[in-house]
Amino acid sequence: MSGNPYLINGPALISFSGGRTSGYMLKRIVDAYGGTLPDDVHVCFANTGKEREETLRFVHECSTRWGVRIRWLERQWPGRTTDHAEHFAEVGYNSASRAGEPFAELIRRKQYLPNPAMRYCTTELKVRVMKHFMMAQGYSHWVNAVGLRGDEMHRVFKQFALNEKGKERWKVVMPMASHAGGMVSQADVQAFWRAQDFDLGIHSADGNCDLCFLKHRNSRMRRIRQDPSAAEWWIAQEQLAKCSVKVGGEANARFQADESVETLRTAVLNSPVMDLGTVEDDEFDAECGLWCAGEAA
């Protein structure tokens, strides 16, 4: 790292979640380089197929408006091969999966559902995909820039601890949590986007992954109230899991052990005027891997 934390020495991966915070970080990095990133600094967005359409549009707009190449990646399962390029497909805004295809295929292979105790979706669909991408470029070690802010130091310290373990091929850098970078806060990010002529268009508590099982129950209920069809893919996965689950029994045939998505949707439809309140939680404005605390193998 140079004196400016946004001038990231390559080889480097910029993990772009498609959220406002990582979008802010990306813009600062691009500006630090005068508008053009070095050839060995790569920006990647890993698509699970369950990102909301607003997220996909936002990633596309950041790329086109700022003139930065964002590599859209999706997980592939090529079998036994040492060719890292075969473990991901490079797609784009028009060709990206929108019906949960990579996520559903991962669940089919695992034969049990991810849940708050076993959050394998992030590791498999995002972290490992980006790892394979960087290794396919010929890198054995690299820097990984992630969008952790200066007002979420509990996550920053956890990441420092993971860096110290040195188990991965990459070292995570967090320019927004650097004193030299001004210790960016959520308020700074919000102010930045208010000044732009485009925005993500999603409440920060709703997040990029449609109906993520880690969200607050009221957030998921509010999303279902807005669009009852948003629950259909999740209900279908739970129904399929009942027939194939091998790990943990019935509890792992649901994304939340204590309540199925179908039960949640029924509760919403039966209480159309219930006040769900407002959950002010920015957990889901970060790359989900940053708070899932998973490590890639």
N, C-alpha and C positions, 0 to 999 in steps of 0.2 A: 504494500500500500504506500502511496505517496502522501504528502502533507494533506492533500485533498482526498478524503475517504471515498469520494465518488469517482476518482481516477483509479480504477481497479486494474491491477497488473494481470495480464493474461499468462497462461490460458485461464479463462474464467467462464463461468456459467452464471447468467442472471436468471434466477428462478422467478418467472412472472406468473402470478396466480390468476390474473385477470381482475384483481380487486383494486380499489382506489389506492391503498397503501403501497402495494408493489408497483402500481402505475406511477405514483409520485416518485418512487425510488428510481425507476427506469428513466424517467424524464431528467432527473438530476444527473444520472450517469451519462446520458446522451449529451446533455448540455455541457458537462465537464469536459467532454471530448470534442466540443465544438460542433456537434451535430452528427458526427460520423464515428461509429465504434470501430476499434481495431479489429482486424480479421480474426484474432484469437479470443475475442470476447463475444460469446454467443448468448442470445436471449431465447429462452424456451418456455413454451406454454404446453403443459401436458393435459390433454383432454380425456376425461373419463366417459364422456357421452351423457353425463348428467349435469353438466354445467348449464346454467340457464342461458336462454337465447340472448339476454341482455349482456351476459359476460362475453359470449362469443363476438357479439357486435363491438363491444368495448375493446377487446383485444385487437380486432381488425382496425378499429379507428385509431388506436394508439400507434399501430404500425404505419398506417397510411399518412396520418397527419404529422407524425414526427419523423417519417422517413427512416424507420429502423426495421431491420429484418427480424421478425419473430418466427421462430421455428415451431410449428404446431405438431405435436407428437402424440401418437396413440400406441398403446401396448399391443404387441403381437406375441404369439406363442409358436415359435418355429420348431420346437422340439430340441433335441440335443445338437447344438451348434456353438462354435466358438466365435462366430461372426456376429459381433454386437449389432451391426446394422439390421440384422434380421429380427431383432427383438422389439423393434418399433417401426411404425409407419409414419412417414411425414405427410401430413394432410394440410388443409388450409381452411379458410372461412367457409367456402362453399362445400367442401368435401368432408368436413369434420362430422363425426358421429353425433347425432342428436337424440337418439332413442336408447341411450344407455348400453350400446352394444359392447364396448370394452369392459364395462363394469359387470354386465350380465355374464359375459364369458368367463371373467375371473371368478365369479360366484359359482358358476357351473363347475369349474375346475377344482375349486376349494371344497365344494359340497357342504358348505355352511356359510351363514351370513356374517359379515362384519358387524361388530357392535361396540359399545363404549369400552369394553374390556379387551377386545381383539380388533384393532382398527387397521386391518391389513390392506384396506383399499388404497390408502395414501401411499404406503410403501411400495405396493405392487404397481399401481397405475400412474404414479407420479415420480417418486424418488428413484426407483429402479429404471424407469423409462429414461429419465434424464441422465442417469449414470451410463446406460448403454449408449445414449447419444454421444456423450463426451468421449467415451472409449472408442466409439466408431470413428471419431475425428482423429484418433491416434494419440490421445492424451492418457497418461497413466496417473497423473495427479493434477489437480486444478483447484481454483478458488471458486466458491459458491456464494454469490451475493444474494441475501434474502432480506425481505421487507419487515424486519423487526424494528420497532420505533424506540425512541428514548424514554417513552412513558410506559413501557412494558418490560421493565428490567428483569422481572421474574423469569420471563422466557429467554431473555438475553443471557442471563447467568447460566441457565440450563444449557444453552448452546455453547457457551464458553467451556462448560464441563465436558460436553461431548467432543469439542475440539481437543481438549487436553487428553482424552482417551486415545485419540489418534487411530481409531479403528477404520475410518473411511479413507477413500482416495482423495477426498476434498477437505479443504478447510473453509468453514463458513465465515464470511465477513458480513457485518451489519452496519453499513455506512450511516443509516439514520439514527443509530444508537451510539455514534461516535461523538465525543466532545468537539472534535475538530469539525464535524458536520453540523453542529448546532443542536444535537439531541432533539430530533424532530418528534413532535407530539401528534396525537390524533387531531387536535384543533388545527395544527399547521396543515395537515393533509386536507382537512375539510375546507380550510380557507383557500388552498391551492385550487381545488376542484370548483369552488364557487366562482373563481376568476376565469375558468376555462369556458369555451363555447361548446363543450361536449362533456358528458359524464356517464358513469356506469348505469345510473337509473335504478339501483336496487338499494333498499334500506340496509344499513350495515349489519343489522341483526339477522337478515334473511340469508346472506352469504351467497356464494357462487354456485355451490352444489345444491341442486334442487331437492329440498326436503331432507337434508343431511340429518342422520339420526343423532348427531351430537348437539343439535340445536335445542334451545329451550322449548319445552312442550308448547307454550303459548305461541312461539314463533312458527312452529310447524302447523299449529292449528290456524293461525292467521293466514299462512300460505295456502292451506287447503280451502279456507273460506274464500280467498281471492280466486282460486282456480281448483275446484274439486278434482279435476283430471290429473293434477300434479301428483296425486297419491297412487295413481293406477299402476305405474311401473313398480313402485315399492311394494304394493299389495301383491302383484303378480310374482315378485321374487320371493316373498314370504310363502306364498302358496306352493311354489315349486320346491322351496326348501323343506317343506313338511314331508315331501316324498323322498328327499335325497340326503337329508342332514345326517352326518356321521359323527360329528364332534359335539358333545355337550347336550345331545338330545333336543327336546322340544324348545328349550330356551334359546338355542341357536338357530331356530327356524323363525326368529323374529329379530328385527334390527334393535329393538328395545325389549329386554327380557320381560318387562312387566306389562307391556301393552303392544298389540299389533297395530300396524298402520291402518288396517281396515277398521279396527275399533276406534282409533283416533278420528278417522274420517266420519264414522257414524256419530261420534260425539259432536263434531262440528255441525253436521247436517241437522242434528236434533236440537241444536242450540244456536240458531242463526243470529240471535241478537245478544248473545252472551258477550260481555265486555272482556276481551282478552288482554287489555292493557297494552303497554308498550315496553318491550324488553330492550333496554339500551345496553347492548352488548356488542363490542367490536371484535369478538373472538373470530368471527367468520370473515373479516376483511383481510385476514392474513392467509398466506399459503397454508392449506390445512395441515401439511406436514410439520409446520412449525409448532402446532399445539397438539398434534397427535403424539409427538415425542417418539416416533419410531425410528429405528436405525435400519438402513438397507444392508442386506447381506451381499 
